[in-house]
Amino acid sequence: MNSLRIKLIIFLLNLFIVTNLSIAFGWHDETHLAVAKAAGYSKWYNAVGADMTKE
């Protein structure tokens, strides 16, 4: 019983760590613009379209 409890605790800790590390945060519009400009995209001003649609 004790071994099962330890395995369950380890499993839950691993699950907690994995789910918290996989959270992705969205970029801000300035980040999109900077990446588009650095990549040489000719219509870099359209790079904030993704941020505008989430608003």
mmCIF file of the N, C-alpha and C atoms, coordinates in Angstrom:
data_MODEL
# 
_entry.id   MODEL 
# 
loop_
_atom_site.group_PDB 
_atom_site.id 
_atom_site.type_symbol 
_atom_site.label_atom_id 
_atom_site.label_alt_id 
_atom_site.label_comp_id 
_atom_site.label_asym_id 
_atom_site.label_entity_id 
_atom_site.label_seq_id 
_atom_site.pdbx_PDB_ins_code 
_atom_site.Cartn_x 
_atom_site.Cartn_y 
_atom_site.Cartn_z 
_atom_site.occupancy 
_atom_site.B_iso_or_equiv 
_atom_site.pdbx_formal_charge 
_atom_site.auth_seq_id 
_atom_site.auth_comp_id 
_atom_site.auth_asym_id 
_atom_site.auth_atom_id 
_atom_site.pdbx_PDB_model_num 
ATOM 1   N N  . MET A 1 1  ? 0.823   -1.199 0.000   1.00 0.00 ? 1  MET A N  1 
ATOM 2   C CA . MET A 1 1  ? 0.000   0.000  0.000   1.00 0.00 ? 1  MET A CA 1 
ATOM 3   C C  . MET A 1 1  ? 0.863   1.257  0.000   1.00 0.00 ? 1  MET A C  1 
ATOM 4   N N  . ASN A 1 2  ? 1.932   1.224  0.751   1.00 0.00 ? 2  ASN A N  1 
ATOM 5   C CA . ASN A 1 2  ? 2.826   2.368  0.841   1.00 0.00 ? 2  ASN A CA 1 
ATOM 6   C C  . ASN A 1 2  ? 3.529   2.611  -0.491  1.00 0.00 ? 2  ASN A C  1 
ATOM 7   N N  . SER A 1 3  ? 3.909   1.536  -1.176  1.00 0.00 ? 3  SER A N  1 
ATOM 8   C CA . SER A 1 3  ? 4.575   1.652  -2.466  1.00 0.00 ? 3  SER A CA 1 
ATOM 9   C C  . SER A 1 3  ? 3.636   2.251  -3.512  1.00 0.00 ? 3  SER A C  1 
ATOM 10  N N  . LEU A 1 4  ? 2.388   1.857  -3.480  1.00 0.00 ? 4  LEU A N  1 
ATOM 11  C CA . LEU A 1 4  ? 1.396   2.403  -4.408  1.00 0.00 ? 4  LEU A CA 1 
ATOM 12  C C  . LEU A 1 4  ? 1.191   3.894  -4.163  1.00 0.00 ? 4  LEU A C  1 
ATOM 13  N N  . ARG A 1 5  ? 1.183   4.269  -2.911  1.00 0.00 ? 5  ARG A N  1 
ATOM 14  C CA . ARG A 1 5  ? 1.017   5.680  -2.550  1.00 0.00 ? 5  ARG A CA 1 
ATOM 15  C C  . ARG A 1 5  ? 2.192   6.516  -3.044  1.00 0.00 ? 5  ARG A C  1 
ATOM 16  N N  . ILE A 1 6  ? 3.397   6.014  -2.912  1.00 0.00 ? 6  ILE A N  1 
ATOM 17  C CA . ILE A 1 6  ? 4.590   6.732  -3.371  1.00 0.00 ? 6  ILE A CA 1 
ATOM 18  C C  . ILE A 1 6  ? 4.573   6.858  -4.887  1.00 0.00 ? 6  ILE A C  1 
ATOM 19  N N  . LYS A 1 7  ? 4.194   5.776  -5.569  1.00 0.00 ? 7  LYS A N  1 
ATOM 20  C CA . LYS A 1 7  ? 4.110   5.829  -7.033  1.00 0.00 ? 7  LYS A CA 1 
ATOM 21  C C  . LYS A 1 7  ? 3.055   6.826  -7.487  1.00 0.00 ? 7  LYS A C  1 
ATOM 22  N N  . LEU A 1 8  ? 1.950   6.885  -6.806  1.00 0.00 ? 8  LEU A N  1 
ATOM 23  C CA . LEU A 1 8  ? 0.892   7.830  -7.149  1.00 0.00 ? 8  LEU A CA 1 
ATOM 24  C C  . LEU A 1 8  ? 1.360   9.271  -6.946  1.00 0.00 ? 8  LEU A C  1 
ATOM 25  N N  . ILE A 1 9  ? 2.049   9.524  -5.861  1.00 0.00 ? 9  ILE A N  1 
ATOM 26  C CA . ILE A 1 9  ? 2.569   10.871 -5.593  1.00 0.00 ? 9  ILE A CA 1 
ATOM 27  C C  . ILE A 1 9  ? 3.582   11.272 -6.654  1.00 0.00 ? 9  ILE A C  1 
ATOM 28  N N  . ILE A 1 10 ? 4.468   10.369 -7.013  1.00 0.00 ? 10 ILE A N  1 
ATOM 29  C CA . ILE A 1 10 ? 5.470   10.659 -8.046  1.00 0.00 ? 10 ILE A CA 1 
ATOM 30  C C  . ILE A 1 10 ? 4.787   10.913 -9.391  1.00 0.00 ? 10 ILE A C  1 
ATOM 31  N N  . PHE A 1 11 ? 3.797   10.112 -9.718  1.00 0.00 ? 11 PHE A N  1 
ATOM 32  C CA . PHE A 1 11 ? 3.065   10.302 -10.965 1.00 0.00 ? 11 PHE A CA 1 
ATOM 33  C C  . PHE A 1 11 ? 2.373   11.661 -10.996 1.00 0.00 ? 11 PHE A C  1 
ATOM 34  N N  . LEU A 1 12 ? 1.720   12.033 -9.918  1.00 0.00 ? 12 LEU A N  1 
ATOM 35  C CA . LEU A 1 12 ? 1.016   13.308 -9.880  1.00 0.00 ? 12 LEU A CA 1 
ATOM 36  C C  . LEU A 1 12 ? 1.984   14.484 -9.938  1.00 0.00 ? 12 LEU A C  1 
ATOM 37  N N  . LEU A 1 13 ? 3.123   14.376 -9.298  1.00 0.00 ? 13 LEU A N  1 
ATOM 38  C CA . LEU A 1 13 ? 4.131   15.435 -9.374  1.00 0.00 ? 13 LEU A CA 1 
ATOM 39  C C  . LEU A 1 13 ? 4.658   15.583 -10.794 1.00 0.00 ? 13 LEU A C  1 
ATOM 40  N N  . ASN A 1 14 ? 4.930   14.455 -11.444 1.00 0.00 ? 14 ASN A N  1 
ATOM 41  C CA . ASN A 1 14 ? 5.392   14.507 -12.834 1.00 0.00 ? 14 ASN A CA 1 
ATOM 42  C C  . ASN A 1 14 ? 4.326   15.108 -13.747 1.00 0.00 ? 14 ASN A C  1 
ATOM 43  N N  . LEU A 1 15 ? 3.093   14.740 -13.547 1.00 0.00 ? 15 LEU A N  1 
ATOM 44  C CA . LEU A 1 15 ? 1.994   15.275 -14.343 1.00 0.00 ? 15 LEU A CA 1 
ATOM 45  C C  . LEU A 1 15 ? 1.870   16.786 -14.134 1.00 0.00 ? 15 LEU A C  1 
ATOM 46  N N  . PHE A 1 16 ? 1.991   17.222 -12.915 1.00 0.00 ? 16 PHE A N  1 
ATOM 47  C CA . PHE A 1 16 ? 1.922   18.649 -12.599 1.00 0.00 ? 16 PHE A CA 1 
ATOM 48  C C  . PHE A 1 16 ? 3.056   19.417 -13.276 1.00 0.00 ? 16 PHE A C  1 
ATOM 49  N N  . ILE A 1 17 ? 4.259   18.871 -13.227 1.00 0.00 ? 17 ILE A N  1 
ATOM 50  C CA . ILE A 1 17 ? 5.419   19.536 -13.835 1.00 0.00 ? 17 ILE A CA 1 
ATOM 51  C C  . ILE A 1 17 ? 5.264   19.603 -15.344 1.00 0.00 ? 17 ILE A C  1 
ATOM 52  N N  . VAL A 1 18 ? 4.865   18.508 -15.958 1.00 0.00 ? 18 VAL A N  1 
ATOM 53  C CA . VAL A 1 18 ? 4.730   18.470 -17.417 1.00 0.00 ? 18 VAL A CA 1 
ATOM 54  C C  . VAL A 1 18 ? 3.649   19.433 -17.896 1.00 0.00 ? 18 VAL A C  1 
ATOM 55  N N  . THR A 1 19 ? 2.523   19.480 -17.212 1.00 0.00 ? 19 THR A N  1 
ATOM 56  C CA . THR A 1 19 ? 1.445   20.361 -17.657 1.00 0.00 ? 19 THR A CA 1 
ATOM 57  C C  . THR A 1 19 ? 1.799   21.827 -17.452 1.00 0.00 ? 19 THR A C  1 
ATOM 58  N N  . ASN A 1 20 ? 2.557   22.153 -16.452 1.00 0.00 ? 20 ASN A N  1 
ATOM 59  C CA . ASN A 1 20 ? 2.929   23.549 -16.228 1.00 0.00 ? 20 ASN A CA 1 
ATOM 60  C C  . ASN A 1 20 ? 4.047   23.999 -17.152 1.00 0.00 ? 20 ASN A C  1 
ATOM 61  N N  . LEU A 1 21 ? 4.881   23.096 -17.599 1.00 0.00 ? 21 LEU A N  1 
ATOM 62  C CA . LEU A 1 21 ? 5.954   23.479 -18.504 1.00 0.00 ? 21 LEU A CA 1 
ATOM 63  C C  . LEU A 1 21 ? 5.478   23.618 -19.938 1.00 0.00 ? 21 LEU A C  1 
ATOM 64  N N  . SER A 1 22 ? 4.352   23.033 -20.261 1.00 0.00 ? 22 SER A N  1 
ATOM 65  C CA . SER A 1 22 ? 3.891   23.048 -21.637 1.00 0.00 ? 22 SER A CA 1 
ATOM 66  C C  . SER A 1 22 ? 2.965   24.217 -21.945 1.00 0.00 ? 22 SER A C  1 
ATOM 67  N N  . ILE A 1 23 ? 2.777   25.126 -20.998 1.00 0.00 ? 23 ILE A N  1 
ATOM 68  C CA . ILE A 1 23 ? 1.917   26.277 -21.231 1.00 0.00 ? 23 ILE A CA 1 
ATOM 69  C C  . ILE A 1 23 ? 2.648   27.264 -22.134 1.00 0.00 ? 23 ILE A C  1 
ATOM 70  N N  . ALA A 1 24 ? 2.020   27.648 -23.207 1.00 0.00 ? 24 ALA A N  1 
ATOM 71  C CA . ALA A 1 24 ? 2.614   28.610 -24.131 1.00 0.00 ? 24 ALA A CA 1 
ATOM 72  C C  . ALA A 1 24 ? 1.908   29.950 -23.979 1.00 0.00 ? 24 ALA A C  1 
ATOM 73  N N  . PHE A 1 25 ? 2.688   30.976 -23.893 1.00 0.00 ? 25 PHE A N  1 
ATOM 74  C CA . PHE A 1 25 ? 2.129   32.308 -23.777 1.00 0.00 ? 25 PHE A CA 1 
ATOM 75  C C  . PHE A 1 25 ? 2.187   32.996 -25.135 1.00 0.00 ? 25 PHE A C  1 
ATOM 76  N N  . GLY A 1 26 ? 1.162   33.746 -25.438 1.00 0.00 ? 26 GLY A N  1 
ATOM 77  C CA . GLY A 1 26 ? 1.100   34.441 -26.719 1.00 0.00 ? 26 GLY A CA 1 
ATOM 78  C C  . GLY A 1 26 ? 2.077   35.602 -26.788 1.00 0.00 ? 26 GLY A C  1 
ATOM 79  N N  . TRP A 1 27 ? 2.474   35.900 -27.982 1.00 0.00 ? 27 TRP A N  1 
ATOM 80  C CA . TRP A 1 27 ? 3.359   37.044 -28.201 1.00 0.00 ? 27 TRP A CA 1 
ATOM 81  C C  . TRP A 1 27 ? 2.542   38.321 -28.210 1.00 0.00 ? 27 TRP A C  1 
ATOM 82  N N  . HIS A 1 28 ? 3.222   39.408 -27.939 1.00 0.00 ? 28 HIS A N  1 
ATOM 83  C CA . HIS A 1 28 ? 2.598   40.718 -28.064 1.00 0.00 ? 28 HIS A CA 1 
ATOM 84  C C  . HIS A 1 28 ? 2.745   41.192 -29.503 1.00 0.00 ? 28 HIS A C  1 
ATOM 85  N N  . ASP A 1 29 ? 1.980   42.190 -29.865 1.00 0.00 ? 29 ASP A N  1 
ATOM 86  C CA . ASP A 1 29 ? 2.019   42.675 -31.238 1.00 0.00 ? 29 ASP A CA 1 
ATOM 87  C C  . ASP A 1 29 ? 3.390   43.208 -31.623 1.00 0.00 ? 29 ASP A C  1 
ATOM 88  N N  . GLU A 1 30 ? 4.111   43.784 -30.667 1.00 0.00 ? 30 GLU A N  1 
ATOM 89  C CA . GLU A 1 30 ? 5.446   44.293 -30.974 1.00 0.00 ? 30 GLU A CA 1 
ATOM 90  C C  . GLU A 1 30 ? 6.414   43.163 -31.308 1.00 0.00 ? 30 GLU A C  1 
ATOM 91  N N  . THR A 1 31 ? 6.227   42.015 -30.701 1.00 0.00 ? 31 THR A N  1 
ATOM 92  C CA . THR A 1 31 ? 7.077   40.866 -30.996 1.00 0.00 ? 31 THR A CA 1 
ATOM 93  C C  . THR A 1 31 ? 6.806   40.369 -32.410 1.00 0.00 ? 31 THR A C  1 
ATOM 94  N N  . HIS A 1 32 ? 5.533   40.314 -32.793 1.00 0.00 ? 32 HIS A N  1 
ATOM 95  C CA . HIS A 1 32 ? 5.201   39.903 -34.153 1.00 0.00 ? 32 HIS A CA 1 
ATOM 96  C C  . HIS A 1 32 ? 5.806   40.850 -35.178 1.00 0.00 ? 32 HIS A C  1 
ATOM 97  N N  . LEU A 1 33 ? 5.724   42.145 -34.907 1.00 0.00 ? 33 LEU A N  1 
ATOM 98  C CA . LEU A 1 33 ? 6.285   43.125 -35.833 1.00 0.00 ? 33 LEU A CA 1 
ATOM 99  C C  . LEU A 1 33 ? 7.800   42.974 -35.948 1.00 0.00 ? 33 LEU A C  1 
ATOM 100 N N  . ALA A 1 34 ? 8.468   42.801 -34.813 1.00 0.00 ? 34 ALA A N  1 
ATOM 101 C CA . ALA A 1 34 ? 9.923   42.678 -34.828 1.00 0.00 ? 34 ALA A CA 1 
ATOM 102 C C  . ALA A 1 34 ? 10.375  41.437 -35.586 1.00 0.00 ? 34 ALA A C  1 
ATOM 103 N N  . VAL A 1 35 ? 9.682   40.330 -35.400 1.00 0.00 ? 35 VAL A N  1 
ATOM 104 C CA . VAL A 1 35 ? 10.044  39.095 -36.099 1.00 0.00 ? 35 VAL A CA 1 
ATOM 105 C C  . VAL A 1 35 ? 9.796   39.244 -37.599 1.00 0.00 ? 35 VAL A C  1 
ATOM 106 N N  . ALA A 1 36 ? 8.682   39.843 -37.958 1.00 0.00 ? 36 ALA A N  1 
ATOM 107 C CA . ALA A 1 36 ? 8.366   40.025 -39.375 1.00 0.00 ? 36 ALA A CA 1 
ATOM 108 C C  . ALA A 1 36 ? 9.373   40.950 -40.050 1.00 0.00 ? 36 ALA A C  1 
ATOM 109 N N  . LYS A 1 37 ? 9.764   42.028 -39.368 1.00 0.00 ? 37 LYS A N  1 
ATOM 110 C CA . LYS A 1 37 ? 10.760  42.942 -39.931 1.00 0.00 ? 37 LYS A CA 1 
ATOM 111 C C  . LYS A 1 37 ? 12.111  42.253 -40.072 1.00 0.00 ? 37 LYS A C  1 
ATOM 112 N N  . ALA A 1 38 ? 12.509  41.519 -39.035 1.00 0.00 ? 38 ALA A N  1 
ATOM 113 C CA . ALA A 1 38 ? 13.809  40.835 -39.062 1.00 0.00 ? 38 ALA A CA 1 
ATOM 114 C C  . ALA A 1 38 ? 13.852  39.759 -40.143 1.00 0.00 ? 38 ALA A C  1 
ATOM 115 N N  . ALA A 1 39 ? 12.705  39.143 -40.423 1.00 0.00 ? 39 ALA A N  1 
ATOM 116 C CA . ALA A 1 39 ? 12.659  38.105 -41.446 1.00 0.00 ? 39 ALA A CA 1 
ATOM 117 C C  . ALA A 1 39 ? 12.626  38.691 -42.850 1.00 0.00 ? 39 ALA A C  1 
ATOM 118 N N  . GLY A 1 40 ? 12.441  40.002 -42.942 1.00 0.00 ? 40 GLY A N  1 
ATOM 119 C CA . GLY A 1 40 ? 12.421  40.635 -44.248 1.00 0.00 ? 40 GLY A CA 1 
ATOM 120 C C  . GLY A 1 40 ? 11.074  40.531 -44.950 1.00 0.00 ? 40 GLY A C  1 
ATOM 121 N N  . TYR A 1 41 ? 10.034  40.313 -44.207 1.00 0.00 ? 41 TYR A N  1 
ATOM 122 C CA . TYR A 1 41 ? 8.689   40.206 -44.772 1.00 0.00 ? 41 TYR A CA 1 
ATOM 123 C C  . TYR A 1 41 ? 8.268   41.565 -45.319 1.00 0.00 ? 41 TYR A C  1 
ATOM 124 N N  . SER A 1 42 ? 7.873   41.611 -46.566 1.00 0.00 ? 42 SER A N  1 
ATOM 125 C CA . SER A 1 42 ? 7.581   42.895 -47.203 1.00 0.00 ? 42 SER A CA 1 
ATOM 126 C C  . SER A 1 42 ? 6.321   43.564 -46.636 1.00 0.00 ? 42 SER A C  1 
ATOM 127 N N  . LYS A 1 43 ? 5.402   42.783 -46.152 1.00 0.00 ? 43 LYS A N  1 
ATOM 128 C CA . LYS A 1 43 ? 4.189   43.350 -45.556 1.00 0.00 ? 43 LYS A CA 1 
ATOM 129 C C  . LYS A 1 43 ? 4.206   43.144 -44.038 1.00 0.00 ? 43 LYS A C  1 
ATOM 130 N N  . TRP A 1 44 ? 5.271   43.586 -43.409 1.00 0.00 ? 44 TRP A N  1 
ATOM 131 C CA . TRP A 1 44 ? 5.473   43.375 -41.974 1.00 0.00 ? 44 TRP A CA 1 
ATOM 132 C C  . TRP A 1 44 ? 4.373   44.008 -41.138 1.00 0.00 ? 44 TRP A C  1 
ATOM 133 N N  . TYR A 1 45 ? 3.730   45.044 -41.647 1.00 0.00 ? 45 TYR A N  1 
ATOM 134 C CA . TYR A 1 45 ? 2.682   45.731 -40.897 1.00 0.00 ? 45 TYR A CA 1 
ATOM 135 C C  . TYR A 1 45 ? 1.440   44.857 -40.723 1.00 0.00 ? 45 TYR A C  1 
ATOM 136 N N  . ASN A 1 46 ? 1.324   43.780 -41.498 1.00 0.00 ? 46 ASN A N  1 
ATOM 137 C CA . ASN A 1 46 ? 0.198   42.854 -41.343 1.00 0.00 ? 46 ASN A CA 1 
ATOM 138 C C  . ASN A 1 46 ? 0.456   41.782 -40.286 1.00 0.00 ? 46 ASN A C  1 
ATOM 139 N N  . ALA A 1 47 ? 1.618   41.799 -39.683 1.00 0.00 ? 47 ALA A N  1 
ATOM 140 C CA . ALA A 1 47 ? 1.992   40.743 -38.738 1.00 0.00 ? 47 ALA A CA 1 
ATOM 141 C C  . ALA A 1 47 ? 1.203   40.795 -37.446 1.00 0.00 ? 47 ALA A C  1 
ATOM 142 N N  . VAL A 1 48 ? 0.533   41.898 -37.166 1.00 0.00 ? 48 VAL A N  1 
ATOM 143 C CA . VAL A 1 48 ? -0.244  41.989 -35.938 1.00 0.00 ? 48 VAL A CA 1 
ATOM 144 C C  . VAL A 1 48 ? -1.678  41.510 -36.115 1.00 0.00 ? 48 VAL A C  1 
ATOM 145 N N  . GLY A 1 49 ? -1.989  40.931 -37.243 1.00 0.00 ? 49 GLY A N  1 
ATOM 146 C CA . GLY A 1 49 ? -3.334  40.445 -37.494 1.00 0.00 ? 49 GLY A CA 1 
ATOM 147 C C  . GLY A 1 49 ? -3.783  39.403 -36.487 1.00 0.00 ? 49 GLY A C  1 
ATOM 148 N N  . ALA A 1 50 ? -2.884  38.563 -36.069 1.00 0.00 ? 50 ALA A N  1 
ATOM 149 C CA . ALA A 1 50 ? -3.235  37.526 -35.082 1.00 0.00 ? 50 ALA A CA 1 
ATOM 150 C C  . ALA A 1 50 ? -3.594  38.150 -33.742 1.00 0.00 ? 50 ALA A C  1 
ATOM 151 N N  . ASP A 1 51 ? -2.907  39.214 -33.361 1.00 0.00 ? 51 ASP A N  1 
ATOM 152 C CA . ASP A 1 51 ? -3.218  39.886 -32.096 1.00 0.00 ? 51 ASP A CA 1 
ATOM 153 C C  . ASP A 1 51 ? -4.543  40.649 -32.190 1.00 0.00 ? 51 ASP A C  1 
ATOM 154 N N  . MET A 1 52 ? -4.834  41.176 -33.345 1.00 0.00 ? 52 MET A N  1 
ATOM 155 C CA . MET A 1 52 ? -6.075  41.929 -33.519 1.00 0.00 ? 52 MET A CA 1 
ATOM 156 C C  . MET A 1 52 ? -7.283  40.998 -33.465 1.00 0.00 ? 52 MET A C  1 
ATOM 157 N N  . THR A 1 53 ? -7.151  39.791 -33.984 1.00 0.00 ? 53 THR A N  1 
ATOM 158 C CA . THR A 1 53 ? -8.291  38.873 -33.976 1.00 0.00 ? 53 THR A CA 1 
ATOM 159 C C  . THR A 1 53 ? -8.570  38.335 -32.588 1.00 0.00 ? 53 THR A C  1 
ATOM 160 N N  . LYS A 1 54 ? -7.565  38.232 -31.732 1.00 0.00 ? 54 LYS A N  1 
ATOM 161 C CA . LYS A 1 54 ? -7.837  37.724 -30.379 1.00 0.00 ? 54 LYS A CA 1 
ATOM 162 C C  . LYS A 1 54 ? -8.480  38.763 -29.489 1.00 0.00 ? 54 LYS A C  1 
ATOM 163 N N  . GLU A 1 55 ? -8.379  40.027 -29.863 1.00 0.00 ? 55 GLU A N  1 
ATOM 164 C CA . GLU A 1 55 ? -9.023  41.097 -29.106 1.00 0.00 ? 55 GLU A CA 1 
ATOM 165 C C  . GLU A 1 55 ? -10.459 41.108 -29.468 1.00 0.00 ? 55 GLU A C  1 
# 
